[in-house]
Structure formats: C-alpha cells, structure tokens
C-alpha cells in the first residue's frame, strides 16, 4: 500500500452534462464552456466544391443537344399526299438521308468536345 501512496497518479474524472463539462482531478476542478454538438460542426464545415463544367462547356452542350434535336425533327414526316401513290423523293430525299444524320453526328461530336474541354 505504501507504494501506491508514493506514486502520485492523477485520476481524471470527466462528466458531461447538457449545459457544461466538468473535469476534476485530485487537486483541482476545471469547468469548461459548453461546446457545439458534433452534428452542427459537421454541417457547417461542408465545403462547396466548384462545378465540374464551366459556362462554356454548358453552352456547347446546349448547342450540341439543339443540333441533335434539329436532326431528329428533320427526319420526321413522310406522309404521302395520297395513299394510292408512292413517291420515293419524299421518303428518300436529301433532307432525311443526308442532312438530318449529318446534323445529329455534328451534335454528338460537339457534345463530346464539350465534355472533354477544360
């Protein structure tokens, strides 16, 4: 028992209450001001990350999307004036076979460029 008394180990007892934290040692008692909850500090420390794409990227994406929609709109139609007559120029015309697919491919290329552009 004499060895236990000669070694002066400090016992630290920490108790928490909703209003304040009390830390007491063998010789002194210290009152610590209340702290914010961990949940609030975690919410307040969330840093906003910058957007992945810039303004120019979004403009190019809009242009590419517009060209794709224009190509799809140019492919629509195909109704014959008379159900009795078949006119190949209406169905297989330049607008539907060349122009519309070309606009759609250009729109897709612009989309890829917009995504990879820094």
Residue, then its C-alpha position, 0 to 999 in steps of 0.5 A: x500500500x505504501x507504494x501506491x501512496x508514493x506514486x502520485x497518479x492523477x485520476x481524471x474524472x470527466x462528466x458531461x452534462x447538457x449545459x457544461x463539462x466538468x473535469x476534476x482531478x485530485x487537486x483541482x476542478x476545471x469547468x469548461x464552456x459548453x461546446x457545439x454538438x458534433x452534428x452542427x460542426x459537421x454541417x457547417x464545415x461542408x465545403x462547396x466544391x466548384x462545378x465540374x463544367x464551366x459556362x462554356x462547356x454548358x453552352x456547347x452542350x446546349x448547342x450540341x443537344x439543339x443540333x441533335x434535336x434539329x436532326x431528329x425533327x428533320x427526319x420526321x414526316x413522310x406522309x404521302x399526299x395520297x395513299x394510292x401513290x408512292x413517291x420515293x423523293x419524299x421518303x428518300x430525299x436529301x433532307x432525311x438521308x443526308x442532312x438530318x444524320x449529318x446534323x445529329x453526328x455534328x451534335x454528338x461530336x460537339x457534345x463530346x468536345x464539350x465534355x472533354x474541354x477544360 
